[in-house]
Amino acid sequence: MITAVEVEDLRFRHPGSTSRIEDVSFQVLRGEVACLLGPNGAGRPRCYGACSVSSNPTAGQCE
């Protein structure tokens, strides 16, 4: 199968704040539908942003 999105050890921390995203890894294959679930403040939009050009992760990579 062909990987459409691969996230490895993604971490995002606001300066002077607690970590919002810590060591997130997942893979979405082409043709799959996936979503991120979690409570308010869990960092879902930041995770999407780290995989686009809107923000840079503190560590890890998104391809």
Number of C-alpha atoms within 10 A of each C-alpha: 6 8 12 12 13 14 18 15 14 20 20 22 16 11 8 6 7 9 14 15 20 15 12 14 14 11 15 15 13 11 10 9 7 9 6 10 9 8 7 7 9 14 19 17 10 19 22 14 14 21 18 12 8 9 13 16 18 16 14 17 17 18 11
